[in-house]
Amino acid sequence: MDSARTPQFHPGRSQTVLSTLSQSLSFHASPQSFLSAPSSSADNNTTTHPTTIPNLVRAKILNRDVTVISSYQHCRQILHATKGDATPATSLVAARDGGPVPPNTFTVAPAYHELMADFFPAPNLLLLDAPQHQSARLRWEAQMADVAPQIPSLVRDCVRRHMAAWADGGTVDLYEDMKDLIWEILFSVFLSLSPSSGDKYRTFVSLQETLLRGQFSLFPLAIRTPIWRSARSKGLHAREKLVALLRDELASPTSGCPFAHGGGDRDDADKANNTLLFTSSIANKALSSLLTASLLNVFLFPHCQPSLAAQLRSQGPGQCDSLLRSVLRETERLSPPVIGVMRRVEHDIRLSEGGHMDSPESILVPAGWDVWLYFVGASRDGTVYEHANRLIPERYLMHPELGNGFAFGAGEKECLGKETARTMVETVVSVMLDEGWELDGSIDQPGIRGWLGWDDEVSVEMMARDLKQLPTQRPREPIRVQTRRP
């Protein structure tokens, strides 16, 4: 079992200070371009997906040793490995000796501390590992279950108010318009605020956007001078103001926040810090990205006649719901808004391409390294999905046994808001269908068509050119569509 090798840098990449800085900047600019560059392959023998993204890529990013993983099965096994119950005979992920990985081999808190902890402070469900995570998640699942029945009607009201401002035959930048709508939905559900709430609503939006700019600033220092303040410093100040506002909101006897009253043993800090996450700009961007892709697929997918929207409207309630959910699951698979997650490796692990851990081709990832799971590649893994880069609206009707993509992660750390987000997206689409709205326009950018799965031979370079991927995937240029109600 000592024959495994650590992933090797290819020519042009190394652990020098200059190379580390270059890799960090390149990854920040476009993860897709970085991973597909000829020098980024982890190994000459590493197989690649049809997308040309290698399964395993070694890099030095943010001064961390990182193995970026784009294989569906590797990602799935790592996300489900928290209990240490992997089966050595079939596992592609194992401990150094070839046995099951120990519990808590892959941890969240150390991997995300630098990026998240200062902006989304503890107590915070996202940054908890086992065993604390399980009990906290159960409490929040119960709380979200209480909120769930109210969400469809709140979303419908938001959609109708928002679309009342649409002009018949007017033009909108779809992604930016959906960002405005998602702010309305998030604040309605979690704070009972609306644009008519005035300054309070606008203040929450502005502070959340400032926080996100600080969190993802390339300049990592919080500097404040009498005449200048770094983006990180502004972001940290925005977080302080947001937490204070949320605590005041939770303490108010007239608060509309569903977490304000009751909640058992959860204290105000727990409620405020997690509400900060639920109403964050990154949550807004992720939902806006997913909703934009979903609407484009339903209303403008070019490879079926009549359109998917027309087909959905012509079907009975049961058939319509099933087809719509298949389209939305396929959209999640092809266009995950969050491109991946990070885990810190606490014990040496082996990664195998074929389940043979004693093979000299197995890869050793030492304790202290990170594994970054690249969902964009994993969800288009040709060994799992036939025509993996192509949008097939009925895919999940024809093959319900297929695994979903990773739009919401998987395993014990799967996104708490998965069903909430799905309800929001499905409700928006359903209201537009029910109220007779149409979107007209054409999507010509090759990278956007590739992102949506409309064209399945689009180069990675084209997709990187037309898409931003951090902090979420979204179009680089406006997607302008005409809104029409016949």
Secondary structure, 3 states (H helix, E strand, C coil): CCCCECCCCCCCCCCCHHHHHHHHHHHHHCHHHHHHCHHHCCCCCCCECCCCCECEEEEEECCEEEEEECCHHHHHHHHCHHHCCCCCCCCCEEECCCCCCCCCCEECHHHHHHHHHCCCCCCCHHHCCCCHHHHHHHHHHHHHHHHHHHHHHHHHHHHHHHHCCCCCCCEEEHHHHHHHHHHHHHHHHHHCCCHHHCHHHHHHHHHHHHHHHHHCCCCCCCCECCCCECHHHHHHHHHHHHHHHHHHHHHCCCCCCCCCCCCCCCCHHHHHHHHHHHCCHHHHHHHHHHHHHHHHHHHHCCCCCCCHHHHHHHCCHHHHHHHHHHHHHHHHHHCCCCCEEEEEECCCEEECCCCCCCCCCCEEECCCCEEEEEHHHHCCCCCCCCCCCCCCCCHHHHCCCCCCCCCCCCHHHCCCCHHHHHHHHHHHHHHHHHCCCEEECCCCCHHHHHHHCCCCCCCHHHHHHHEECCCCCEECCCCEEEEECC
